[in-house]
Amino acid sequence: MDTDDLSNEAYKAVIIEAEKFNHDLTLQFGVLASSCKNEEEYLKSAKELISEIKDFDVYDLEDMFFGNLPDIEQLNKCLKQIEKNIAEVESIPLAKRHYEF
């Protein structure tokens, strides 16, 4: 799937929230969509990615952010917000989510 296939709610919850922090983080969540078949799988994978990022050491984070290590405390706040946003999206029935297409 592509990020364009996400509901407006899911897109805002993950992609827009990540972009507020750092474009490189947005790329990670954007690429993730290509390996998912639907939004439910994407949100599950996004939560798994968040868990992995939280376990990264400084070297892994530098790689992920292409040598520009962000403020780790702010990164963790962003990841926590994305987790919260995902939980809110998951509480919305699929039929009540909004799509561009």
Secondary structure, 3 states (H helix, E strand, C coil): CCHHHCCHHHHHHHHHHHHHHCHHHHHHHHHHHCCCCCHHHHHHHHHHHHHHHHHCCHHHHHHHCCCCCCCHHHHHHHHHHHHHHHHHHHCCCHHHCCCCC
